[in-house]
Amino acid sequence: MAKKSYCFNIEGLEIEIEASSKEELKERQTALQIRAIRYLTGLNRKEFCSWIGIPYRTVQEWELGGRTMPDYVMHLIAYKVNAEKNAGHI
């Protein structure tokens, strides 16, 4: 099945994710969003975790869908990435 692109704006950070269906998007939205945010930084998972101060295993579980990230954490991470991007640091 062809994937469709979905756009989100989280704290001013524009991210685009792909999913095969709306059902997949609903089930994996948080995992896909955090992966897309990390991708925007250009950092690998280990570097990203060190940069935001969250344990590697936690971010790994969020990206793989094993744990659900609290919404406020998603917003804080997106805010930081957007601020650093606007400042030209990433």
LUMDREN-542140 format. One record per atom (N, C-alpha, C, O): residue number from 1; residue in three letters; atom name; x, y, z. Coordinates in nm, 3 decimals, decimal comma, padded with zeros to 5 digits. Atoms other than C-alpha are relative to their C-alpha. Layout:
N
+-----+------+------+---------+---------+---------+
| pos | code | site |       x |       y |       z |
+-----+------+------+---------+---------+---------+
| NUM |  ALA |   CA |       X |       Y |       Z |
...
+-----+------+------+---------+---------+---------+
***
This chain:
90
+-----+------+------+---------+---------+---------+
| pos | code | site |       x |       y |       z |
+-----+------+------+---------+---------+---------+
|   1 |  MET |    N |  00,085 | -00,118 |  00,000 |
|   1 |  MET |   CA |  00,000 |  00,000 |  00,000 |
|   1 |  MET |    C |  00,089 |  00,124 |  00,000 |
|   1 |  MET |    O |  00,189 |  00,129 |  00,072 |
|   2 |  ALA |    N | -00,076 | -00,124 |  00,009 |
|   2 |  ALA |   CA |  00,130 |  00,346 | -00,088 |
|   2 |  ALA |    C | -00,014 |  00,081 |  00,129 |
|   2 |  ALA |    O | -00,120 |  00,084 |  00,192 |
|   3 |  LYS |    N |  00,004 | -00,083 | -00,121 |
|   3 |  LYS |   CA |  00,221 |  00,575 |  00,198 |
|   3 |  LYS |    C | -00,045 |  00,140 | -00,036 |
|   3 |  LYS |    O | -00,019 |  00,191 | -00,145 |
|   4 |  LYS |    N |  00,049 | -00,136 |  00,017 |
|   4 |  LYS |   CA |  00,059 |  00,913 |  00,240 |
|   4 |  LYS |    C |  00,071 |  00,089 |  00,100 |
|   4 |  LYS |    O |  00,101 |  00,046 |  00,211 |
|   5 |  SER |    N | -00,067 | -00,095 | -00,088 |
|   5 |  SER |   CA |  00,225 |  01,221 |  00,390 |
|   5 |  SER |    C | -00,102 |  00,076 |  00,084 |
|   5 |  SER |    O | -00,208 |  00,117 |  00,035 |
|   6 |  TYR |    N |  00,082 | -00,078 | -00,093 |
|   6 |  TYR |   CA |  00,074 |  01,393 |  00,692 |
|   6 |  TYR |    C |  00,090 |  00,107 |  00,062 |
|   6 |  TYR |    O |  00,202 |  00,077 |  00,105 |
|   7 |  CYS |    N | -00,078 | -00,111 | -00,055 |
|   7 |  CYS |   CA |  00,194 |  01,734 |  00,814 |
|   7 |  CYS |    C | -00,054 |  00,040 |  00,137 |
|   7 |  CYS |    O | -00,175 |  00,041 |  00,161 |
|   8 |  PHE |    N |  00,034 | -00,043 | -00,135 |
|   8 |  PHE |   CA |  00,198 |  01,850 |  01,175 |
|   8 |  PHE |    C |  00,082 |  00,123 |  00,034 |
|   8 |  PHE |    O |  00,193 |  00,141 | -00,015 |
|   9 |  ASN |    N | -00,070 | -00,115 | -00,054 |
|   9 |  ASN |   CA |  00,294 |  02,172 |  01,348 |
|   9 |  ASN |    C | -00,001 | -00,016 |  00,151 |
|   9 |  ASN |    O | -00,105 | -00,008 |  00,216 |
|  10 |  ILE |    N | -00,012 |  00,016 | -00,145 |
|  10 |  ILE |   CA |  00,422 |  02,117 |  01,698 |
|  10 |  ILE |    C |  00,093 |  00,110 |  00,050 |
|  10 |  ILE |    O |  00,212 |  00,111 |  00,018 |
|  11 |  GLU |    N | -00,076 | -00,112 | -00,055 |
|  11 |  GLU |   CA |  00,538 |  02,431 |  01,879 |
|  11 |  GLU |    C |  00,075 |  00,077 | -00,109 |
|  11 |  GLU |    O |  00,189 |  00,118 | -00,089 |
|  12 |  GLY |    N | -00,061 | -00,074 |  00,109 |
|  12 |  GLY |   CA |  00,609 |  02,600 |  01,546 |
|  12 |  GLY |    C |  00,094 | -00,082 | -00,087 |
|  12 |  GLY |    O |  00,148 | -00,030 | -00,184 |
|  13 |  LEU |    N | -00,088 |  00,088 |  00,076 |
|  13 |  LEU |   CA |  00,812 |  02,306 |  01,417 |
|  13 |  LEU |    C | -00,085 | -00,080 | -00,098 |
|  13 |  LEU |    O | -00,170 | -00,159 | -00,057 |
|  14 |  GLU |    N |  00,075 |  00,071 |  00,104 |
|  14 |  GLU |   CA |  00,676 |  02,175 |  01,087 |
|  14 |  GLU |    C |  00,065 | -00,136 | -00,022 |
|  14 |  GLU |    O |  00,183 | -00,145 | -00,056 |
|  15 |  ILE |    N | -00,051 |  00,134 |  00,029 |
|  15 |  ILE |   CA |  00,713 |  01,799 |  01,054 |
|  15 |  ILE |    C | -00,095 | -00,071 | -00,094 |
|  15 |  ILE |    O | -00,216 | -00,049 | -00,093 |
|  16 |  GLU |    N |  00,078 |  00,079 |  00,094 |
|  16 |  GLU |   CA |  00,597 |  01,563 |  00,786 |
|  16 |  GLU |    C |  00,033 | -00,147 |  00,024 |
|  16 |  GLU |    O |  00,149 | -00,185 |  00,030 |
|  17 |  ILE |    N | -00,020 |  00,143 | -00,021 |
|  17 |  ILE |   CA |  00,546 |  01,193 |  00,844 |
|  17 |  ILE |    C | -00,082 | -00,077 | -00,102 |
|  17 |  ILE |    O | -00,181 | -00,026 | -00,155 |
|  18 |  GLU |    N |  00,070 |  00,085 |  00,095 |
|  18 |  GLU |   CA |  00,437 |  00,909 |  00,621 |
|  18 |  GLU |    C | -00,060 | -00,119 |  00,070 |
|  18 |  GLU |    O |  00,001 | -00,177 |  00,160 |
|  19 |  ALA |    N |  00,069 |  00,117 | -00,054 |
|  19 |  ALA |   CA |  00,189 |  00,637 |  00,705 |
|  19 |  ALA |    C | -00,083 | -00,062 | -00,111 |
|  19 |  ALA |    O | -00,128 |  00,007 | -00,203 |
|  20 |  SER |    N |  00,077 |  00,072 |  00,102 |
|  20 |  SER |   CA |  00,008 |  00,373 |  00,502 |
|  20 |  SER |    C | -00,149 |  00,030 |  00,007 |
|  20 |  SER |    O | -00,219 |  00,025 | -00,094 |
|  21 |  SER |    N |  00,142 | -00,025 | -00,018 |
|  21 |  SER |   CA | -00,331 |  00,459 |  00,648 |
|  21 |  SER |    C | -00,021 |  00,090 |  00,121 |
|  21 |  SER |    O |  00,071 |  00,111 |  00,201 |
|  22 |  LYS |    N |  00,032 | -00,081 | -00,118 |
|  22 |  LYS |   CA | -00,504 |  00,681 |  00,901 |
|  22 |  LYS |    C |  00,005 | -00,084 |  00,127 |
|  22 |  LYS |    O |  00,037 | -00,034 |  00,234 |
|  23 |  GLU |    N | -00,006 |  00,090 | -00,115 |
|  23 |  GLU |   CA | -00,524 |  00,378 |  01,130 |
|  23 |  GLU |    C |  00,144 | -00,015 |  00,048 |
|  23 |  GLU |    O |  00,172 | -00,009 |  00,168 |
|  24 |  GLU |    N | -00,141 |  00,010 | -00,037 |
|  24 |  GLU |   CA | -00,146 |  00,333 |  01,120 |
|  24 |  GLU |    C |  00,047 |  00,131 |  00,062 |
|  24 |  GLU |    O |  00,119 |  00,130 |  00,162 |
|  25 |  LEU |    N | -00,038 | -00,131 | -00,053 |
|  25 |  LEU |   CA | -00,103 |  00,706 |  01,176 |
|  25 |  LEU |    C | -00,049 |  00,014 |  00,144 |
|  25 |  LEU |    O |  00,027 |  00,059 |  00,231 |
|  26 |  LYS |    N |  00,056 | -00,013 | -00,134 |
|  26 |  LYS |   CA | -00,331 |  00,697 |  01,480 |
|  26 |  LYS |    C |  00,076 | -00,088 |  00,100 |
|  26 |  LYS |    O |  00,103 | -00,045 |  00,212 |
|  27 |  GLU |    N | -00,070 |  00,093 | -00,089 |
|  27 |  GLU |   CA | -00,152 |  00,395 |  01,628 |
|  27 |  GLU |    C |  00,145 |  00,042 |  00,026 |
|  27 |  GLU |    O |  00,196 |  00,023 |  00,136 |
|  28 |  ARG |    N | -00,143 | -00,026 | -00,008 |
|  28 |  ARG |   CA |  00,202 |  00,520 |  01,561 |
|  28 |  ARG |    C |  00,036 |  00,148 | -00,007 |
|  28 |  ARG |    O |  00,153 |  00,181 | -00,029 |
|  29 |  GLN |    N | -00,023 | -00,143 |  00,020 |
|  29 |  GLN |   CA |  00,166 |  00,900 |  01,553 |
|  29 |  GLN |    C |  00,114 |  00,054 |  00,086 |
|  29 |  GLN |    O |  00,203 |  00,122 |  00,034 |
|  30 |  THR |    N | -00,105 | -00,050 | -00,088 |
|  30 |  THR |   CA |  00,385 |  00,975 |  01,855 |
|  30 |  THR |    C |  00,136 | -00,052 | -00,041 |
|  30 |  THR |    O |  00,233 |  00,023 | -00,046 |
|  31 |  ALA |    N | -00,127 |  00,060 |  00,041 |
|  31 |  ALA |   CA |  00,656 |  00,733 |  01,744 |
|  31 |  ALA |    C |  00,052 |  00,063 | -00,129 |
|  31 |  ALA |    O |  00,170 |  00,093 | -00,140 |
|  32 |  LEU |    N | -00,040 | -00,060 |  00,127 |
|  32 |  LEU |   CA |  00,659 |  00,876 |  01,393 |
|  32 |  LEU |    C |  00,039 |  00,146 |  00,017 |
|  32 |  LEU |    O |  00,131 |  00,194 | -00,049 |
|  33 |  GLN |    N | -00,031 | -00,142 | -00,022 |
|  33 |  GLN |   CA |  00,661 |  01,235 |  01,520 |
|  33 |  GLN |    C |  00,136 |  00,018 |  00,066 |
|  33 |  GLN |    O |  00,213 |  00,103 |  00,022 |
|  34 |  ILE |    N | -00,129 | -00,018 | -00,067 |
|  34 |  ILE |   CA |  00,957 |  01,193 |  01,756 |
|  34 |  ILE |    C |  00,113 | -00,038 | -00,094 |
|  34 |  ILE |    O |  00,218 |  00,026 | -00,093 |
|  35 |  ARG |    N | -00,102 |  00,039 |  00,098 |
|  35 |  ARG |   CA |  01,152 |  01,013 |  01,484 |
|  35 |  ARG |    C |  00,021 |  00,113 | -00,102 |
|  35 |  ARG |    O |  00,135 |  00,143 | -00,138 |
|  36 |  ALA |    N | -00,011 | -00,110 |  00,097 |
|  36 |  ALA |   CA |  01,075 |  01,298 |  01,240 |
|  36 |  ALA |    C |  00,069 |  00,121 |  00,063 |
|  36 |  ALA |    O |  00,149 |  00,187 | -00,003 |
|  37 |  ILE |    N | -00,065 | -00,112 | -00,069 |
|  37 |  ILE |   CA |  01,180 |  01,559 |  01,497 |
|  37 |  ILE |    C |  00,149 | -00,027 |  00,012 |
|  37 |  ILE |    O |  00,230 |  00,061 | -00,013 |
|  38 |  ARG |    N | -00,142 |  00,035 | -00,012 |
|  38 |  ARG |   CA |  01,507 |  01,376 |  01,560 |
|  38 |  ARG |    C |  00,068 |  00,013 | -00,136 |
|  38 |  ARG |    O |  00,181 |  00,062 | -00,145 |
|  39 |  TYR |    N | -00,056 | -00,009 |  00,134 |
|  39 |  TYR |   CA |  01,564 |  01,354 |  01,185 |
|  39 |  TYR |    C |  00,029 |  00,145 | -00,038 |
|  39 |  TYR |    O |  00,130 |  00,173 | -00,102 |
|  40 |  LEU |    N | -00,021 | -00,142 |  00,030 |
|  40 |  LEU |   CA |  01,527 |  01,734 |  01,156 |
|  40 |  LEU |    C |  00,127 |  00,055 |  00,064 |
|  40 |  LEU |    O |  00,186 |  00,151 |  00,013 |
|  41 |  THR |    N | -00,122 | -00,048 | -00,067 |
|  41 |  THR |   CA |  01,818 |  01,778 |  01,397 |
|  41 |  THR |    C |  00,126 | -00,046 | -00,071 |
|  41 |  THR |    O |  00,232 |  00,015 | -00,057 |
|  42 |  GLY |    N | -00,117 |  00,055 |  00,066 |
|  42 |  GLY |   CA |  02,050 |  01,568 |  01,184 |
|  42 |  GLY |    C |  00,086 | -00,085 |  00,093 |
|  42 |  GLY |    O |  00,197 | -00,125 |  00,057 |
|  43 |  LEU |    N | -00,074 |  00,078 | -00,099 |
|  43 |  LEU |   CA |  02,159 |  01,379 |  01,495 |
|  43 |  LEU |    C | -00,045 | -00,146 | -00,003 |
|  43 |  LEU |    O | -00,162 | -00,174 | -00,031 |
|  44 |  ASN |    N |  00,043 |  00,138 | -00,016 |
|  44 |  ASN |   CA |  02,162 |  01,004 |  01,538 |
|  44 |  ASN |    C | -00,066 | -00,012 |  00,138 |
|  44 |  ASN |    O | -00,066 |  00,084 |  00,215 |
|  45 |  ARG |    N |  00,077 |  00,015 | -00,124 |
|  45 |  ARG |   CA |  01,963 |  00,862 |  01,830 |
|  45 |  ARG |    C |  00,086 |  00,025 |  00,123 |
|  45 |  ARG |    O |  00,042 |  00,091 |  00,217 |
|  46 |  LYS |    N | -00,088 | -00,017 | -00,116 |
|  46 |  LYS |   CA |  02,258 |  00,853 |  02,070 |
|  46 |  LYS |    C |  00,034 |  00,147 |  00,022 |
|  46 |  LYS |    O |  00,028 |  00,196 |  00,135 |
|  47 |  GLU |    N | -00,031 | -00,142 | -00,010 |
|  47 |  GLU |   CA |  02,357 |  01,213 |  01,995 |
|  47 |  GLU |    C | -00,123 |  00,080 |  00,044 |
|  47 |  GLU |    O | -00,113 |  00,169 |  00,128 |
|  48 |  PHE |    N |  00,125 | -00,068 | -00,033 |
|  48 |  PHE |   CA |  01,995 |  01,328 |  02,014 |
|  48 |  PHE |    C | -00,033 | -00,016 |  00,149 |
|  48 |  PHE |    O | -00,069 |  00,081 |  00,216 |
|  49 |  CYS |    N |  00,030 |  00,027 | -00,141 |
|  49 |  CYS |   CA |  01,945 |  01,164 |  02,353 |
|  49 |  CYS |    C |  00,091 |  00,080 |  00,092 |
|  49 |  CYS |    O |  00,045 |  00,137 |  00,191 |
|  50 |  SER |    N | -00,094 | -00,078 | -00,080 |
|  50 |  SER |   CA |  02,257 |  01,327 |  02,492 |
|  50 |  SER |    C | -00,034 |  00,148 | -00,006 |
|  50 |  SER |    O | -00,027 |  00,218 |  00,095 |
|  51 |  TRP |    N |  00,032 | -00,141 |  00,021 |
|  51 |  TRP |   CA |  02,154 |  01,664 |  02,348 |
|  51 |  TRP |    C | -00,124 |  00,043 |  00,079 |
|  51 |  TRP |    O | -00,126 |  00,153 |  00,134 |
|  52 |  ILE |    N |  00,122 | -00,038 | -00,071 |
|  52 |  ILE |   CA |  01,805 |  01,660 |  02,503 |
|  52 |  ILE |    C | -00,002 | -00,049 |  00,145 |
|  52 |  ILE |    O | -00,090 | -00,011 |  00,222 |
|  53 |  GLY |    N | -00,010 |  00,046 | -00,139 |
|  53 |  GLY |   CA |  01,909 |  01,481 |  02,824 |
|  53 |  GLY |    C | -00,102 | -00,106 |  00,039 |
|  53 |  GLY |    O | -00,145 | -00,112 |  00,154 |
|  54 |  ILE |    N |  00,094 |  00,109 | -00,027 |
|  54 |  ILE |   CA |  01,676 |  01,182 |  02,795 |
|  54 |  ILE |    C |  00,071 | -00,131 | -00,031 |
|  54 |  ILE |    O |  00,138 | -00,141 | -00,134 |
|  55 |  PRO |    N | -00,071 |  00,126 |  00,022 |
|  55 |  PRO |   CA |  01,805 |  00,825 |  02,829 |
|  55 |  PRO |    C | -00,029 | -00,063 | -00,137 |
|  55 |  PRO |    O | -00,141 | -00,056 | -00,189 |
|  56 |  TYR |    N |  00,008 |  00,064 |  00,132 |
|  56 |  TYR |   CA |  01,871 |  00,639 |  02,503 |
|  56 |  TYR |    C | -00,114 | -00,101 | -00,006 |
|  56 |  TYR |    O | -00,192 | -00,101 | -00,101 |
|  57 |  ARG |    N |  00,101 |  00,106 |  00,000 |
|  57 |  ARG |   CA |  01,647 |  00,347 |  02,596 |
|  57 |  ARG |    C | -00,141 |  00,058 | -00,002 |
|  57 |  ARG |    O | -00,230 |  00,002 | -00,066 |
|  58 |  THR |    N |  00,132 | -00,064 | -00,003 |
|  58 |  THR |   CA |  01,353 |  00,581 |  02,665 |
|  58 |  THR |    C | -00,038 |  00,048 | -00,139 |
|  58 |  THR |    O | -00,149 |  00,021 | -00,186 |
|  59 |  VAL |    N |  00,029 | -00,051 |  00,135 |
|  59 |  VAL |   CA |  01,377 |  00,751 |  02,325 |
|  59 |  VAL |    C | -00,018 | -00,117 | -00,097 |
|  59 |  VAL |    O | -00,104 | -00,113 | -00,184 |
|  60 |  GLN |    N |  00,014 |  00,118 |  00,085 |
|  60 |  GLN |   CA |  01,427 |  00,413 |  02,159 |
|  60 |  GLN |    C | -00,139 | -00,061 |  00,014 |
|  60 |  GLN |    O | -00,202 | -00,095 | -00,086 |
|  61 |  GLU |    N |  00,134 |  00,056 | -00,024 |
|  61 |  GLU |   CA |  01,107 |  00,283 |  02,318 |
|  61 |  GLU |    C | -00,109 |  00,090 | -00,057 |
|  61 |  GLU |    O | -00,209 |  00,040 | -00,110 |
|  62 |  TRP |    N |  00,096 | -00,092 |  00,059 |
|  62 |  TRP |   CA |  00,919 |  00,596 |  02,211 |
|  62 |  TRP |    C | -00,004 | -00,017 | -00,151 |
|  62 |  TRP |    O | -00,112 | -00,024 | -00,210 |
|  63 |  GLU |    N | -00,006 |  00,011 |  00,145 |
|  63 |  GLU |   CA |  01,038 |  00,562 |  01,851 |
|  63 |  GLU |    C | -00,051 | -00,134 | -00,050 |
|  63 |  GLU |    O | -00,106 | -00,141 | -00,160 |
|  64 |  LEU |    N |  00,046 |  00,133 |  00,041 |
|  64 |  LEU |   CA |  00,958 |  00,191 |  01,837 |
|  64 |  LEU |    C | -00,144 | -00,028 |  00,041 |
|  64 |  LEU |    O | -00,201 | -00,130 |  00,002 |
|  65 |  GLY |    N |  00,140 |  00,015 | -00,040 |
|  65 |  GLY |   CA |  00,616 |  00,239 |  01,995 |
|  65 |  GLY |    C | -00,022 | -00,086 |  00,122 |
|  65 |  GLY |    O | -00,136 | -00,120 |  00,154 |
|  66 |  GLY |    N |  00,013 |  00,082 | -00,120 |
|  66 |  GLY |   CA |  00,688 |  00,035 |  02,308 |
|  66 |  GLY |    C | -00,049 |  00,079 |  00,120 |
|  66 |  GLY |    O | -00,109 |  00,022 |  00,212 |
|  67 |  ARG |    N |  00,046 | -00,090 | -00,107 |
|  67 |  ARG |   CA |  00,618 |  00,333 |  02,535 |
|  67 |  ARG |    C | -00,062 |  00,122 | -00,064 |
|  67 |  ARG |    O | -00,027 |  00,159 | -00,176 |
|  68 |  THR |    N |  00,064 | -00,121 |  00,050 |
|  68 |  THR |   CA |  00,400 |  00,637 |  02,492 |
|  68 |  THR |    C |  00,063 |  00,121 |  00,065 |
|  68 |  THR |    O |  00,075 |  00,130 |  00,187 |
|  69 |  MET |    N | -00,059 | -00,122 | -00,050 |
|  69 |  MET |   CA |  00,564 |  00,974 |  02,523 |
|  69 |  MET |    C | -00,110 |  00,095 |  00,048 |
|  69 |  MET |    O | -00,210 |  00,113 | -00,023 |
|  70 |  PRO |    N |  00,098 | -00,100 | -00,043 |
|  70 |  PRO |   CA |  00,371 |  01,228 |  02,732 |
|  70 |  PRO |    C | -00,003 |  00,118 | -00,098 |
|  70 |  PRO |    O |  00,101 |  00,159 | -00,150 |
|  71 |  ASP |    N |  00,014 | -00,111 |  00,095 |
|  71 |  ASP |   CA |  00,236 |  01,510 |  02,514 |
|  71 |  ASP |    C |  00,086 |  00,119 |  00,037 |
|  71 |  ASP |    O |  00,144 |  00,183 | -00,051 |
|  72 |  TYR |    N | -00,078 | -00,117 | -00,039 |
|  72 |  TYR |   CA |  00,410 |  01,778 |  02,719 |
|  72 |  TYR |    C |  00,147 | -00,017 | -00,034 |
|  72 |  TYR |    O |  00,215 |  00,081 | -00,064 |
|  73 |  VAL |    N | -00,140 |  00,025 |  00,035 |
|  73 |  VAL |   CA |  00,748 |  01,613 |  02,653 |
|  73 |  VAL |    C |  00,019 |  00,022 | -00,150 |
|  73 |  VAL |    O |  00,119 |  00,082 | -00,191 |
|  74 |  MET |    N | -00,007 | -00,023 |  00,145 |
|  74 |  MET |   CA |  00,680 |  01,612 |  02,278 |
|  74 |  MET |    C |  00,006 |  00,150 | -00,028 |
|  74 |  MET |    O |  00,085 |  00,194 | -00,111 |
|  75 |  HIS |    N |  00,003 | -00,144 |  00,021 |
|  75 |  HIS |   CA |  00,600 |  01,983 |  02,297 |
|  75 |  HIS |    C |  00,130 |  00,067 |  00,045 |
|  75 |  HIS |    O |  00,178 |  00,158 | -00,021 |
|  76 |  LEU |    N | -00,127 | -00,057 | -00,048 |
|  76 |  LEU |   CA |  00,913 |  02,062 |  02,501 |
|  76 |  LEU |    C |  00,114 | -00,031 | -00,096 |
|  76 |  LEU |    O |  00,196 |  00,056 | -00,125 |
|  77 |  ILE |    N | -00,105 |  00,037 |  00,094 |
|  77 |  ILE |   CA |  01,138 |  01,870 |  02,261 |
|  77 |  ILE |    C | -00,016 |  00,079 | -00,129 |
|  77 |  ILE |    O |  00,083 |  00,131 | -00,181 |
|  78 |  ALA |    N |  00,025 | -00,074 |  00,123 |
|  78 |  ALA |   CA |  00,976 |  02,033 |  01,957 |
|  78 |  ALA |    C |  00,036 |  00,148 |  00,018 |
|  78 |  ALA |    O |  00,093 |  00,210 | -00,072 |
|  79 |  TYR |    N | -00,033 | -00,139 | -00,029 |
|  79 |  TYR |   CA |  01,013 |  02,375 |  02,120 |
|  79 |  TYR |    C |  00,151 |  00,022 | -00,003 |
|  79 |  TYR |    O |  00,199 |  00,118 | -00,063 |
|  80 |  LYS |    N | -00,147 | -00,011 | -00,004 |
|  80 |  LYS |   CA |  01,384 |  02,318 |  02,185 |
|  80 |  LYS |    C |  00,058 | -00,012 | -00,141 |
|  80 |  LYS |    O |  00,142 |  00,069 | -00,180 |
|  81 |  VAL |    N | -00,051 |  00,020 |  00,135 |
|  81 |  VAL |   CA |  01,449 |  02,188 |  01,833 |
|  81 |  VAL |    C | -00,030 |  00,122 | -00,086 |
|  81 |  VAL |    O |  00,057 |  00,169 | -00,160 |
|  82 |  ASN |    N |  00,038 | -00,117 |  00,078 |
|  82 |  ASN |   CA |  01,260 |  02,480 |  01,678 |
|  82 |  ASN |    C |  00,084 |  00,122 |  00,040 |
|  82 |  ASN |    O |  00,130 |  00,196 | -00,048 |
|  83 |  ALA |    N | -00,080 | -00,113 | -00,047 |
|  83 |  ALA |   CA |  01,445 |  02,736 |  01,894 |
|  83 |  ALA |    C |  00,144 | -00,011 | -00,047 |
|  83 |  ALA |    O |  00,203 |  00,088 | -00,090 |
|  84 |  GLU |    N | -00,138 |  00,020 |  00,044 |
|  84 |  GLU |   CA |  01,784 |  02,586 |  01,810 |
|  84 |  GLU |    C |  00,012 |  00,012 | -00,151 |
|  84 |  GLU |    O |  00,113 |  00,062 | -00,202 |
|  85 |  LYS |    N |  00,001 | -00,011 |  00,146 |
|  85 |  LYS |   CA |  01,693 |  02,565 |  01,442 |
|  85 |  LYS |    C | -00,008 |  00,148 | -00,041 |
|  85 |  LYS |    O |  00,066 |  00,192 | -00,130 |
|  86 |  ASN |    N |  00,014 | -00,143 |  00,030 |
|  86 |  ASN |   CA |  01,583 |  02,932 |  01,436 |
|  86 |  ASN |    C |  00,124 |  00,079 |  00,036 |
|  86 |  ASN |    O |  00,154 |  00,180 | -00,027 |
|  87 |  ALA |    N | -00,122 | -00,067 | -00,041 |
|  87 |  ALA |   CA |  01,903 |  03,033 |  01,615 |
|  87 |  ALA |    C |  00,118 | -00,038 | -00,089 |
|  87 |  ALA |    O |  00,227 |  00,019 | -00,077 |
|  88 |  GLY |    N | -00,105 |  00,043 |  00,091 |
|  88 |  GLY |   CA |  02,105 |  02,855 |  01,346 |
|  88 |  GLY |    C |  00,100 | -00,099 |  00,059 |
|  88 |  GLY |    O |  00,207 | -00,122 |  00,004 |
|  89 |  HIS |    N | -00,090 |  00,098 | -00,064 |
|  89 |  HIS |   CA |  02,257 |  02,598 |  01,584 |
|  89 |  HIS |    C | -00,013 | -00,138 | -00,058 |
|  89 |  HIS |    O |  00,078 | -00,220 | -00,044 |
|  90 |  ILE |    N |  00,017 |  00,130 |  00,065 |
|  90 |  ILE |   CA |  02,114 |  02,302 |  01,396 |
|  90 |  ILE |    C | -00,058 |  00,021 | -00,139 |
|  90 |  ILE |    O | -00,081 | -00,075 | -00,212 |
+-----+------+------+---------+---------+---------+
***
